[in-house]
Amino acid sequence: MTAPTITAPQLALARNAAEAALGVLPTSRPLVAADPIAATADALTEGQAVTARFSGAASGEVVVVVGQDLADALRESPLGELDLTAAVRPALEAAARVFGPVVLDPGVVMEPQVALSALAAKDDAVAVPLVEGNQIRAVLALALNPWPTGDGGGGGVARREPAGPAAVQLRGGLDMLQDVEMEVSAELGRTRMSVRELLSLTPGAIVELDRAAGSPADLLVNGRLIARGEVVVVDENFGIRVTDIVSPGAERE
């Protein structure tokens, strides 16, 4: 069985997608997109992969494999363990949108070889190594059904100029996590109730919390207290005016 032929337009589109992803991919190293190749399971075996399907102007699947440095930075963040999918999703979206308006499914974290092997089994799957010098540090892989022509004559596919080494800034430590979106919640107080008390709740019942009236509310990220503040109203919505930043590791009062 012969391997499918990957056309020049497909390679060009894959490179465009990789360069778009690089602009929003958290990384501790300056990376550039290398020449696209046929996707293989061993394109990058260390790190973590996030894969997602998309549909709309084009339909297919996109995989981003990131190095172990990003996976470790997310796991050991001062804010607690962060979600790899949330960190990589902007890169997945940027790559998929090169093919036009699309809707991206929620990403799934996989081992790199598993994700790349599943993609490589599809016809015309392309991988773009993201390299530092001659070292592959990350990979973007794509499989579309069908691929657009990519000849600039239509299809809504945007062409991008190569990013180049100078376009990607060196990022390390906490800085590489700054663009990761996180869910922030505010907490007025807590209480403990028995199952009997919970089942007896009715509309109009009042639940007393462990916080005095006028006390500051807690601001939490990933369930971890990061600040306290006053409850305010902003354009008919509740908000928090931060009055105190809680030091990392500080216990709840």
Contacts in CASP RR format, 6 or more apart in sequence:
PFRMAT RR
TARGET T0000
AUTHOR 0000-0000-0000
METHOD contacts of the structure
MODEL  1
MTAPTITAPQLALARNAAEAALGVLPTSRPLVAADPIAATADALTEGQAV
TARFSGAASGEVVVVVGQDLADALRESPLGELDLTAAVRPALEAAARVFG
PVVLDPGVVMEPQVALSALAAKDDAVAVPLVEGNQIRAVLALALNPWPTG
DGGGGGVARREPAGPAAVQLRGGLDMLQDVEMEVSAELGRTRMSVRELLS
LTPGAIVELDRAAGSPADLLVNGRLIARGEVVVVDENFGIRVTDIVSPGA
ERE
3 38 0 8 1.000
4 123 0 8 1.000
4 124 0 8 1.000
6 36 0 8 1.000
6 38 0 8 1.000
6 124 0 8 1.000
6 126 0 8 1.000
7 147 0 8 1.000
9 147 0 8 1.000
9 148 0 8 1.000
9 149 0 8 1.000
9 150 0 8 1.000
9 151 0 8 1.000
10 36 0 8 1.000
10 124 0 8 1.000
10 126 0 8 1.000
10 147 0 8 1.000
11 35 0 8 1.000
11 36 0 8 1.000
11 126 0 8 1.000
12 150 0 8 1.000
13 98 0 8 1.000
13 99 0 8 1.000
13 147 0 8 1.000
13 148 0 8 1.000
13 150 0 8 1.000
13 157 0 8 1.000
14 36 0 8 1.000
14 126 0 8 1.000
14 127 0 8 1.000
14 128 0 8 1.000
14 140 0 8 1.000
14 142 0 8 1.000
15 33 0 8 1.000
15 35 0 8 1.000
15 36 0 8 1.000
15 128 0 8 1.000
15 162 0 8 1.000
16 98 0 8 1.000
16 157 0 8 1.000
16 158 0 8 1.000
16 159 0 8 1.000
16 160 0 8 1.000
17 62 0 8 1.000
17 94 0 8 1.000
17 95 0 8 1.000
17 96 0 8 1.000
17 98 0 8 1.000
17 99 0 8 1.000
17 128 0 8 1.000
17 140 0 8 1.000
17 142 0 8 1.000
18 33 0 8 1.000
18 36 0 8 1.000
18 95 0 8 1.000
18 128 0 8 1.000
18 130 0 8 1.000
18 140 0 8 1.000
19 33 0 8 1.000
19 160 0 8 1.000
19 161 0 8 1.000
19 162 0 8 1.000
19 163 0 8 1.000
20 94 0 8 1.000
20 95 0 8 1.000
20 97 0 8 1.000
20 98 0 8 1.000
20 160 0 8 1.000
21 64 0 8 1.000
21 91 0 8 1.000
21 92 0 8 1.000
21 94 0 8 1.000
21 95 0 8 1.000
21 140 0 8 1.000
22 31 0 8 1.000
22 32 0 8 1.000
22 33 0 8 1.000
22 91 0 8 1.000
22 130 0 8 1.000
22 163 0 8 1.000
22 168 0 8 1.000
23 91 0 8 1.000
23 94 0 8 1.000
23 163 0 8 1.000
23 167 0 8 1.000
23 168 0 8 1.000
24 90 0 8 1.000
24 91 0 8 1.000
24 94 0 8 1.000
24 179 0 8 1.000
25 31 0 8 1.000
25 64 0 8 1.000
25 66 0 8 1.000
25 88 0 8 1.000
25 90 0 8 1.000
25 91 0 8 1.000
25 130 0 8 1.000
25 138 0 8 1.000
26 66 0 8 1.000
26 70 0 8 1.000
26 73 0 8 1.000
26 87 0 8 1.000
26 88 0 8 1.000
26 171 0 8 1.000
26 176 0 8 1.000
26 177 0 8 1.000
26 179 0 8 1.000
26 180 0 8 1.000
27 66 0 8 1.000
27 69 0 8 1.000
27 70 0 8 1.000
27 130 0 8 1.000
27 137 0 8 1.000
27 138 0 8 1.000
27 168 0 8 1.000
27 171 0 8 1.000
27 176 0 8 1.000
28 69 0 8 1.000
28 70 0 8 1.000
28 73 0 8 1.000
28 170 0 8 1.000
28 171 0 8 1.000
28 172 0 8 1.000
28 173 0 8 1.000
28 176 0 8 1.000
29 69 0 8 1.000
29 132 0 8 1.000
29 137 0 8 1.000
29 170 0 8 1.000
30 132 0 8 1.000
30 165 0 8 1.000
30 168 0 8 1.000
30 169 0 8 1.000
30 170 0 8 1.000
31 130 0 8 1.000
31 131 0 8 1.000
31 132 0 8 1.000
31 137 0 8 1.000
31 138 0 8 1.000
31 168 0 8 1.000
32 130 0 8 1.000
32 131 0 8 1.000
32 132 0 8 1.000
32 162 0 8 1.000
32 163 0 8 1.000
32 164 0 8 1.000
32 165 0 8 1.000
32 168 0 8 1.000
33 128 0 8 1.000
33 129 0 8 1.000
33 130 0 8 1.000
33 131 0 8 1.000
33 140 0 8 1.000
33 162 0 8 1.000
33 163 0 8 1.000
34 128 0 8 1.000
34 129 0 8 1.000
34 130 0 8 1.000
34 131 0 8 1.000
34 136 0 8 1.000
35 128 0 8 1.000
36 126 0 8 1.000
36 127 0 8 1.000
36 128 0 8 1.000
37 43 0 8 1.000
37 126 0 8 1.000
37 127 0 8 1.000
37 128 0 8 1.000
37 129 0 8 1.000
38 120 0 8 1.000
38 125 0 8 1.000
38 126 0 8 1.000
38 127 0 8 1.000
39 116 0 8 1.000
39 119 0 8 1.000
39 120 0 8 1.000
39 125 0 8 1.000
39 126 0 8 1.000
39 127 0 8 1.000
39 141 0 8 1.000
39 142 0 8 1.000
39 143 0 8 1.000
40 116 0 8 1.000
40 120 0 8 1.000
40 127 0 8 1.000
41 113 0 8 1.000
41 116 0 8 1.000
41 117 0 8 1.000
41 120 0 8 1.000
42 113 0 8 1.000
42 116 0 8 1.000
43 65 0 8 1.000
43 112 0 8 1.000
43 116 0 8 1.000
43 127 0 8 1.000
43 129 0 8 1.000
43 136 0 8 1.000
43 139 0 8 1.000
43 141 0 8 1.000
44 65 0 8 1.000
44 67 0 8 1.000
44 112 0 8 1.000
44 116 0 8 1.000
44 129 0 8 1.000
44 136 0 8 1.000
44 138 0 8 1.000
44 139 0 8 1.000
45 112 0 8 1.000
45 113 0 8 1.000
46 67 0 8 1.000
46 68 0 8 1.000
46 112 0 8 1.000
47 65 0 8 1.000
47 66 0 8 1.000
47 67 0 8 1.000
47 68 0 8 1.000
47 71 0 8 1.000
47 112 0 8 1.000
48 65 0 8 1.000
48 66 0 8 1.000
48 67 0 8 1.000
48 68 0 8 1.000
48 70 0 8 1.000
48 71 0 8 1.000
48 84 0 8 1.000
48 109 0 8 1.000
48 110 0 8 1.000
48 111 0 8 1.000
48 112 0 8 1.000
49 63 0 8 1.000
49 64 0 8 1.000
49 65 0 8 1.000
49 66 0 8 1.000
49 109 0 8 1.000
49 110 0 8 1.000
49 111 0 8 1.000
49 112 0 8 1.000
49 114 0 8 1.000
49 115 0 8 1.000
49 116 0 8 1.000
50 63 0 8 1.000
50 64 0 8 1.000
50 66 0 8 1.000
50 84 0 8 1.000
50 85 0 8 1.000
50 88 0 8 1.000
50 89 0 8 1.000
50 92 0 8 1.000
50 107 0 8 1.000
50 108 0 8 1.000
50 109 0 8 1.000
50 110 0 8 1.000
50 115 0 8 1.000
51 61 0 8 1.000
51 62 0 8 1.000
51 63 0 8 1.000
51 64 0 8 1.000
51 107 0 8 1.000
51 108 0 8 1.000
51 110 0 8 1.000
51 115 0 8 1.000
51 118 0 8 1.000
51 119 0 8 1.000
52 61 0 8 1.000
52 62 0 8 1.000
52 89 0 8 1.000
52 92 0 8 1.000
52 96 0 8 1.000
52 104 0 8 1.000
52 105 0 8 1.000
52 106 0 8 1.000
52 107 0 8 1.000
52 108 0 8 1.000
53 59 0 8 1.000
53 60 0 8 1.000
53 61 0 8 1.000
53 104 0 8 1.000
53 105 0 8 1.000
54 60 0 8 1.000
54 61 0 8 1.000
54 62 0 8 1.000
54 96 0 8 1.000
54 102 0 8 1.000
54 103 0 8 1.000
54 104 0 8 1.000
54 105 0 8 1.000
55 102 0 8 1.000
55 103 0 8 1.000
56 100 0 8 1.000
56 101 0 8 1.000
56 102 0 8 1.000
56 103 0 8 1.000
57 99 0 8 1.000
57 100 0 8 1.000
57 101 0 8 1.000
57 102 0 8 1.000
57 155 0 8 1.000
57 156 0 8 1.000
58 96 0 8 1.000
58 99 0 8 1.000
58 100 0 8 1.000
58 102 0 8 1.000
58 144 0 8 1.000
58 148 0 8 1.000
59 144 0 8 1.000
59 145 0 8 1.000
60 142 0 8 1.000
60 143 0 8 1.000
60 144 0 8 1.000
60 145 0 8 1.000
61 119 0 8 1.000
61 122 0 8 1.000
61 142 0 8 1.000
61 143 0 8 1.000
62 92 0 8 1.000
62 95 0 8 1.000
62 96 0 8 1.000
62 104 0 8 1.000
62 140 0 8 1.000
62 141 0 8 1.000
62 142 0 8 1.000
63 115 0 8 1.000
63 116 0 8 1.000
63 119 0 8 1.000
63 139 0 8 1.000
63 140 0 8 1.000
63 141 0 8 1.000
63 142 0 8 1.000
64 88 0 8 1.000
64 91 0 8 1.000
64 92 0 8 1.000
64 95 0 8 1.000
64 138 0 8 1.000
64 139 0 8 1.000
64 140 0 8 1.000
64 141 0 8 1.000
65 112 0 8 1.000
65 115 0 8 1.000
65 116 0 8 1.000
65 138 0 8 1.000
65 139 0 8 1.000
65 140 0 8 1.000
65 141 0 8 1.000
66 84 0 8 1.000
66 88 0 8 1.000
66 138 0 8 1.000
67 137 0 8 1.000
67 138 0 8 1.000
70 84 0 8 1.000
70 87 0 8 1.000
70 176 0 8 1.000
71 84 0 8 1.000
73 172 0 8 1.000
73 173 0 8 1.000
73 174 0 8 1.000
73 176 0 8 1.000
73 177 0 8 1.000
74 81 0 8 1.000
74 82 0 8 1.000
74 83 0 8 1.000
74 84 0 8 1.000
74 87 0 8 1.000
74 177 0 8 1.000
74 180 0 8 1.000
75 81 0 8 1.000
75 82 0 8 1.000
77 174 0 8 1.000
77 177 0 8 1.000
78 174 0 8 1.000
78 248 0 8 1.000
79 182 0 8 1.000
79 221 0 8 1.000
79 222 0 8 1.000
79 224 0 8 1.000
79 226 0 8 1.000
80 222 0 8 1.000
80 224 0 8 1.000
81 222 0 8 1.000
82 177 0 8 1.000
82 180 0 8 1.000
82 182 0 8 1.000
82 222 0 8 1.000
83 180 0 8 1.000
84 109 0 8 1.000
85 106 0 8 1.000
85 107 0 8 1.000
85 108 0 8 1.000
85 109 0 8 1.000
86 180 0 8 1.000
86 181 0 8 1.000
86 182 0 8 1.000
87 177 0 8 1.000
87 180 0 8 1.000
89 104 0 8 1.000
89 107 0 8 1.000
89 181 0 8 1.000
90 179 0 8 1.000
90 181 0 8 1.000
91 140 0 8 1.000
92 104 0 8 1.000
92 107 0 8 1.000
93 104 0 8 1.000
95 140 0 8 1.000
95 142 0 8 1.000
96 102 0 8 1.000
96 104 0 8 1.000
98 157 0 8 1.000
98 158 0 8 1.000
98 160 0 8 1.000
99 144 0 8 1.000
99 148 0 8 1.000
99 156 0 8 1.000
99 157 0 8 1.000
100 155 0 8 1.000
100 156 0 8 1.000
100 157 0 8 1.000
100 158 0 8 1.000
112 139 0 8 1.000
115 141 0 8 1.000
116 127 0 8 1.000
116 139 0 8 1.000
116 141 0 8 1.000
119 125 0 8 1.000
119 127 0 8 1.000
119 141 0 8 1.000
119 142 0 8 1.000
119 143 0 8 1.000
120 141 0 8 1.000
122 143 0 8 1.000
122 145 0 8 1.000
123 143 0 8 1.000
123 145 0 8 1.000
124 143 0 8 1.000
124 144 0 8 1.000
124 147 0 8 1.000
125 141 0 8 1.000
125 142 0 8 1.000
125 143 0 8 1.000
126 141 0 8 1.000
126 142 0 8 1.000
126 143 0 8 1.000
127 139 0 8 1.000
127 140 0 8 1.000
127 141 0 8 1.000
127 142 0 8 1.000
128 139 0 8 1.000
128 140 0 8 1.000
128 141 0 8 1.000
129 136 0 8 1.000
129 138 0 8 1.000
129 139 0 8 1.000
130 136 0 8 1.000
130 137 0 8 1.000
130 138 0 8 1.000
130 139 0 8 1.000
130 140 0 8 1.000
131 137 0 8 1.000
148 154 0 8 1.000
148 155 0 8 1.000
148 156 0 8 1.000
148 157 0 8 1.000
149 155 0 8 1.000
150 157 0 8 1.000
152 159 0 8 1.000
182 221 0 8 1.000
182 222 0 8 1.000
183 221 0 8 1.000
183 222 0 8 1.000
184 219 0 8 1.000
184 220 0 8 1.000
184 221 0 8 1.000
185 219 0 8 1.000
185 220 0 8 1.000
185 221 0 8 1.000
185 223 0 8 1.000
186 217 0 8 1.000
186 218 0 8 1.000
186 219 0 8 1.000
186 220 0 8 1.000
186 231 0 8 1.000
186 238 0 8 1.000
186 239 0 8 1.000
186 240 0 8 1.000
187 217 0 8 1.000
187 218 0 8 1.000
187 219 0 8 1.000
187 220 0 8 1.000
188 209 0 8 1.000
188 211 0 8 1.000
188 217 0 8 1.000
188 231 0 8 1.000
189 209 0 8 1.000
189 210 0 8 1.000
189 211 0 8 1.000
189 217 0 8 1.000
189 218 0 8 1.000
190 209 0 8 1.000
190 210 0 8 1.000
190 211 0 8 1.000
191 207 0 8 1.000
191 208 0 8 1.000
191 209 0 8 1.000
191 210 0 8 1.000
193 207 0 8 1.000
201 207 0 8 1.000
211 217 0 8 1.000
216 228 0 8 1.000
216 229 0 8 1.000
216 230 0 8 1.000
216 243 0 8 1.000
216 244 0 8 1.000
217 228 0 8 1.000
217 229 0 8 1.000
217 230 0 8 1.000
217 231 0 8 1.000
217 240 0 8 1.000
218 225 0 8 1.000
218 227 0 8 1.000
218 228 0 8 1.000
218 252 0 8 1.000
219 225 0 8 1.000
219 226 0 8 1.000
219 227 0 8 1.000
219 228 0 8 1.000
219 229 0 8 1.000
219 240 0 8 1.000
219 242 0 8 1.000
220 226 0 8 1.000
225 246 0 8 1.000
225 250 0 8 1.000
225 252 0 8 1.000
226 245 0 8 1.000
226 246 0 8 1.000
227 240 0 8 1.000
227 242 0 8 1.000
227 244 0 8 1.000
227 245 0 8 1.000
227 246 0 8 1.000
228 242 0 8 1.000
228 243 0 8 1.000
228 244 0 8 1.000
228 246 0 8 1.000
229 240 0 8 1.000
229 241 0 8 1.000
229 242 0 8 1.000
229 243 0 8 1.000
229 244 0 8 1.000
230 240 0 8 1.000
230 241 0 8 1.000
230 243 0 8 1.000
231 238 0 8 1.000
231 239 0 8 1.000
231 240 0 8 1.000
232 238 0 8 1.000
232 239 0 8 1.000
232 240 0 8 1.000
232 241 0 8 1.000
233 239 0 8 1.000
END
